[in-house]
Amino acid sequence: MVDLSSIIVRSVGWKRSCLPGSARLFAASVAIGTGGSGNGPSTHLAGDRTSPEMFPRPVCEPYAGPLNPVFAPASPVYLAAKRGLDIFGSLIGLIVLSPLFLLLYVLVRLDSPGFGFHRRRVLARQSLDGGAVETFDAFKFRTMVVNADQLLESRPELMREYRKAYKLRRDPRVTRIGGPLRRSSLDELPQLWNVLRGQMSLVGPRMITPPELAHYGADAARLLAVKPGLTGLWQVSGRANISYSERVRLDMLYIEHRSLWLDGEILLRTFGCVFNRRGAI
């Protein structure tokens, strides 16, 4: 009998201790074999691991290394089922969490001047026939002061740090209520509306702004062929504790191996990461 846990440890480079209880489903979704012929694709990520000192709690540490450049389009059955789950999950979430939405909106408005929601302009899934680059507004609860962009531009040292990973460890722009919202990921709940509208999916690669696309290099086309997700592989693998290059690798890993089983595993692990506040800043 093939040990799927061993396969994923070897092929993806995650420590066995990081595998959750449902590792069989997760391993079956992301591990690639040679198909018996010896000429099939394989994903072996080799190189140095991210320094363990970066992680306050044990997390899955992906290896660095090249990914298989072949991109296999998802099946129509998978895409239809995934869209159905997105509609069902986002609709139920918006209805059930509506009292929480109202409470958080009021707290944001009371904490600092400005609108309760923030719209972040991000890249959308692009059409295959080319044309203009498509974007959309991803909604979040506002966690920063209203003049956040001007404050960042006035601090060159912060701008340099921000351009490395598009995040700041100690961000002076974050409001009092914004800190807890970001650490608990509650600020991202309004993106359920984006999921319902079909602009995002519950699970997918991380959404990015147009300037961030340069970090993806030759993998940019693959990224833009898939809807960004409310959660994804990088969110459950360390989030802010991993480098930007590792985020890119995890996005590509998800795109290559996406399936309903993998989506389900990521959703389950997301709840644990949110409750543990692992990797959040």
N, C-alpha and C positions, 0 to 999 in steps of 0.2 A: 504494500500500500504506500502511495506517495504521501509524504509529509508536506502538506501545503504550507504549513508554518515555516518549515525550513526553506521552501522555495522562495517565499517572499523575503526571508531574511537574506538569502544569497542574492536574489535578483534585484531587490529594491534597496537593500542595505539597511533595513531597520533592525534594531535589537529585538531578540525574541521576547524580552521582558516588556517591550512596548506593545506587543500585540494584545488586543482586547479579547474578551471571551469568545466573541464571534469571529475569531481570526480565520476560520475555515472559509467563511463567505468572503471576507476581505481578501484573503490570499488568492482565492479562486478568481477574483475579479481583476487583480492587478498583476499576478504572476504570468509570465509568458513562457511557454515551452517552445521546443523546436519543431513540434508537429510530427515527430517521428522521422522526418526526412533528413534532419540535421542541417537544413538550410533555412529554416524559418527564423523569424525575428526573435531576438532576445534582448532583454533590458538588464544590463549589468552596470550599475553605477559605481565606479571605482574612484578612489581618491581619499583625501583627508576628511575626517568627520568634523562637523562643527564642534568647536571647543565646548566640553561639558560644563566649563565654568560659567557659560552664558545662561545656563538653565537652572532656575531656582528649584524646579521640580523635575523628576524624570520625564522626558518627552522622547518621541521618536526622532532620531537624528538621521536625516537622509545623507547618503554619500554624495560627493560631487562626481561629475563625470558626464560623458556624452549620452544623449538619449537617441533612441531609434528615430531617424528623420522621417520615416514613412508614416503618413497620416491616413488612417482608414476611416472614412465617413461612417457615422453611426447609422444603424438600421432604422427604417421608417417606423417599425414597431416600437423600438426603444424610444424614439423621439415622441411618438404619439402617447405612449404610456407616461413618459416623463412630463409632458405638458399636462396630461390629465392630473397627475399627482401635484404639479405646481398649482393648478387652479384650485384643486380641492384643499391642499394644505394652506395656501395663502388666504383663501376665502374664510376657512375655519379660523385661522389665526387672527385675521382682522376683526371677525365678529367676537370671538372669545376675549381678545385682548383690548377691545375698544375702551373699557373703563380704565385700563392701565395707560392707554394712549392719552386719554383726557387728563389723567393725573400728571403724567410726565410733561405734557404740553404746558399745563399750568405752572408746574415747578420751574420749567425752563424760562417762562415769561417772567415769573416773580424774581428769579435769580439775577437776571441781567436784562438790559434793554434790548429789544429786537424781536424779530419773528421767532416763533417756537420751532419751526422746521428749517432745515438747511438743504439746499439743492446743490449737489455736486455734479458737475458736468463730466461724464465719463464716456468711454468708447462703447458703442453697441456692437452686437454681432453684425458683421458686414455682409451685404449681398454678394453672391458669387459672380454677378455680371459686372462688377466694378462700379465706377461712379464716385460721387463725393463720399468722403468718410462720414459715417453716421454716428451721432452721439445722442445721449439722452440725459435727463436729470435724475440722478439717484437721490432719493429722499432719506434724510436722517433727522433725528432730533438735534437741534443746534447745541453744540458742546463748547463752542468758542465765542469770544467776543465778536461783535459785528464787524470790527475793523481788523480782523485777523490777518488778512493778506497784506495790508499796509504795515502792520506791526512786524510781520516776518521780513518784508522788504527793507525795513529800517534797521534790521539787525543782521549784518553780514555774516557773523559767526553762526547764527541760527540758520540762515539760508544755506550755508555750506553743509551743515549737518543734515538739513532737510533734503537736499538734493542727492544725498547718498542713498537714502532708503525711503524718502518721502514720508518720514515720521520723525518726531522729536521725542527723546526720552523724557525731558523735563520741558514741557511746552508751556510757556507763559501765556499763551493765548487761550488756554482751556479755562472755562468758568468753574465755579465751585460745584455746581451740580453736574457739570460736564465730565469731571473726573470719574465719579462713580458710574455715570452712564457709559462711558467708554470702557471702563474696566469690566463691567458686567455685560457689555455688548448690547445693552438695551437701546442705545442710540440708533442702532441699525434696524430696529423693528419696522419703521415706516417703509423699508424696502419691500415689505410684503405687498405693498401696492404696486411696486415695479414688477414683482413676480406675477401678480394677477393680470397686469396689463401685457405680459409677454415680453417685457424688456429684459428681465432677469429670470433665473431659475433658482429653485431652492438650493441646489448644489451645482457648482461650476467653478471655473477659474476665477480668481479675484478680479474685481472690476478695477480698471485703471484709467487715469486721465491721459489725454493725448501726449503730454511730454514724457510719460513713463514708457511709452511704446518702444522707445529707443533701446531700453534695457533688454528687450526680447529678441533683437537682432533678426536672424533668419527664421525664428520661431513666431514672429509677429503674425504671419498669415494664419497659422494654426490657431493662435489665441483668438483672433478676430472671427474665426469660423464657428465659435461656440459662444453661447450666451454666458455672461458673467453670473456668478452665483452669490446668494446670500451667505452661504458658507461653502467651504471647499477643503481640499486636501491640505493646503498650507495653514488654514485656520486651526486644524486639529493636529498640526505637527510642530507647533511652537510659536506661530503667529509672529509677534514682534521680536521674538528671541532668535529668529533665523535671518540670515542675510538676504538681500534682495535677489541675488543670483540663485539662492536656494528656493525662493518663492517661484522664480521662473521655472526651475526644474520641476517643482511639484505641480505647477500648472500644466506643464507639458506631460507629466506622468499621468495626471488625471485625464487629459484629453485623449491620450493613447489607449487608456484602459477603462474608459467610462462605461458603466453598466448600471442597471437598477440595483443590483446587489451592492456595488461600490457606493452608489448614492445613499442607499439605506444605511450602510456602515458609517459613512461620514456624518449623516444626520444624527445617528445615535451617539457618536463620539463628540459631536458638537455640544450636546447638552452637558456632558462631563466637563469639557473645556470651559464652558460658560460658568458652571457652578464653581469650578476650581479657580476661575479667573487666570488661567494659565496663559502666559505670553501676552496678556493685555497690558496696554499702557494708556 
